Amino acid sequence: MIKAVIVDDEIAGAEVLEYLVKQYCPDIEIISIQHSVDSAIDTIKKVQPDLVFLDIEMPTGTGFDVIKNTSELNYVTIFITAYENYAIKAFKTNALDYLLKPIDIEELVNAVEKVRKKINNSKSSISNDLEEVIINSLNKNNNSNKRLAVSTFDGVIMLDTNDVIYLEADSNYTNVYMKDNKKMLISKTLKYFEDSLPNSSFFRVHKTFIINISAIVKYLNSDGGYIILSNNAKIPISRSKKNELMQKLNVL
């Protein structure tokens, strides 16, 4: 649920807005309604909402006063007002949207959808940043190059590189094929693994594939060159990579 506060000096107007939000925006929870600038500032600081529906003109001040005095908090603003002349100033405060009274239902729903996307993107970014910090810390403190911290859709795991047979590029992701026939989709590019895995054990034989050298079972000279791995996977070798691979295998 997205926690929201309504700030409007007109009691009837606030109640109408609350009704419309409950009817047409069910994932928005109105946790407080305030009718003055001072009470709005106190409440926003106390409850720290995700969203504030903020009237502009009030007897004790303006919505801009509310924003100025709560600028340290991270919430999204939708201005609600009967006066069009405030639009430019409203957007200069980074308000996400601006709705004129009487509230149009379609415009309200569209404005809330913008809020939803902004909040979800923000949470996703924070989650990704946190995972990156965890991964960097684990890899920095890992004295062995046989284990690598990586991010999966379930969270961060420590990958035992000895159990990896080969890796396959999948757009901006990488499929990792393990000795136990397990396949994992990792949210990193193949280039990331090329830079992170020990080059004494792993080799990028193709733009799409990195193989564990110890998993090679057979080399086939047909069709430009293939290798067979311990899980019977048949992996092509780029012409430009063939000599380098042969050198690693002490064939040349």
N, C-alpha and C positions, 0 to 999 in steps of 0.2 A: 504493500500500500504506500501511496505517496501522501505524506503528511502535509496538510495545508492550513493556512490561517487566512481568514477574511478580515480585511480592515476597511470599514465603511461607516461614516458617521450617521448615515441614514439606516435606521433599524430595519425598515421594510425592504430596502434595497439589498441589505446583507442577507435577509431571510430568503428573498427570491433567488439570489445567487446560490445560497446553500442548497435550496430545493433543486435548482437546475443541475448543480454539480452531482448531487446524490442520484438524480434521475438519469443523467446522460454520461456521467464520468464515474462509474462505480469503483474504480481503483484509486480515487481521490478521497482521503479521509479528512474531513473538516474537524480539526482538533480544537479550534478556538475562533471566536468572532469578537473583534474589538471595534470600538466606535470612536476612539480618539488617538492622536499621535502618540502621546505619552504611554498609554496602556498598550498600544501596538508595539512600541519599542521594547517595553518590559517583557511582554509576552513572547515576542520573537526571540529575544535573548534567552528566555527561560526554556522554551519548548524546542527551539532550533528546527523549524519546519523545513521541508524540501521546497515548498511553494508558498508564495504570498500573493493573494488577490488584493491589490492595493488601490484604494480610492485616492484621488489626487487632492481635491479640495475638501478640507475639513475645517471646522471652526477654530481648532487649536493649532493649525499648521497645515502642511501638505504631505503627500506621500513621499516627496523627495526628502523631507526631513527625517522620515522613518528610515529610508535607505541610507542616508548620511550617517545616522546614529547606529546602524547595524551593519555597516560595511565590512566588518571583520568576519561576518558569518556567511556561509555558503548556501544561499537559497536562490530560487528562481522567482522572478517577479512577472506577474501579469497585471498591468494597470487597468483599472475600471473607472471610467469617468464619463460625464455627460458633455465634456468640452473638448472638441477636436483640436483646439489650438495648442493643447499640451503634447500632441503626438511627437513632434521632433525632440522636445526636451526629454520626453519619456524614453525614447530610444537611445538618447545619449547616455542614459544611466545603465545601458545594457539590458533593459527590460526585454523579456523574450517576446511579449506580445502586448497589444493595446486594444481593449474592447470598449466600445461606446455603449452607454445606456440608452434605451433598454437593451439588455443583453440578447444578442442573436444566438440561438442554440447552436447552429452550425459553426459559427465563428468561435464559440466557447469550446466546442469539441475539438476543432482544429488547433486552437491555442493549447489545450491540454495535451494533445498529441505531440506538439513541439516540446512541451515540458517533459513528457514521458521519454522521448528520444534523447533529449539532452541529459537527463538524469541517468538513463541506462548507459549512454556512452561514457559518462563521467565515471560511473561505477566500474565499467569494463576497463577503462584506462587505469584506474587505481589498482584493480586486481592484477592487470598485466604488469604494472610497475612493481608491485609487491613481489610477484613471482620472479621477475627479473633480478630483484635484489637477493632473493633467496637462492636462486640458481648461481649467481655470481659468487655469493658467500660460500656455498657448498663446494663449488669448483675451486675456489681460491684456497680453501682449507683442506682440500683433498690432495694428499701427498702422492697418491698413485694415479697414473694416467689410465688405469684399467677401469675406473668408474667415472661416469659423467652425469652431472645433474641436468635433467631436461624437463620441459613442460609438456604434459599431456592434457587431455580434456578433463581428466580427473584431478589434476594437480601436478606437483613436482615429484619426480621419482629419481632415484639413483640408478642409472643404466650401467650394468656390468658389460663392458665392451668385449670381454672374452666370449660372451654368449651371443654376440651379434654376428650374423652370417653376411647380410648385405643390407644396404639402404637404397631406397628408390625415391626419386623426386616426385612430388605430387603438387604441382604449382608452388605455393609458398609454404607447403608442408612437406614432411618426409615420412614415408613408410619405412619402419624398421622391422626386419625379419630376424627372428631369434632362433636359437638352436632347438627350443621346445615347440617349434612350429607356431609360436605366438607372433602376431603381427601388431605393431603399435603405430598409431598416427601421432607424430610429434609436430608441434606448432613452431618448427624451425625449418629454414631452407636447407637444401643439400650442401650449399656453400658453407653454412654454419658448421655442419658436421665435418666437412673437409678441413676446415681450419681448426676444429676442436679435437678430433680424433688423432691418436698417435700415428704419424705417417710411416712408422716402422711396421705397423700392423694393418693399416687400412690404405686403400688406393682407389682413386677415382678413375675407373676404367672407361667411363662414358659420361656424357653430360647428364645422364639420368641415373647413373649407378655408382655407388661406392661399395667395394667388396672387402671383406676380411680376408687377407691373403692366406691365413692359415686354413680357411674353409675351402680353398681351391682343391678340387678332386681331379679335374681333367681340362686340358686345353684342346680345342678343336680349331683346325685351320680353315674350315669351310665357311663360306658366306662372309668373308672378311675377318673372321676370328671370333670365337666364343669361348667362354669358360663354363665349366659345370661345377657347381658348388655342392657342399655336403648335404644340402636339402634338395638336391636335384634341380635347382634353379639354373636356367640357361641364360647367361648374361653376355650381351654383346660387348666387344672391345672396340673402341674408336681407333681408327688407323693411326692417329697421332699419339695414342697412348701405348701402342703395342710394344715398341722397343723399350720404353721405360718399365713396363710391366715385366718384360723378359729379363731385364737387368735386375729387378727386385727379386725375381725367382732364380737368379744366377744361371739363366739359360744362355745369355750372351756373354 
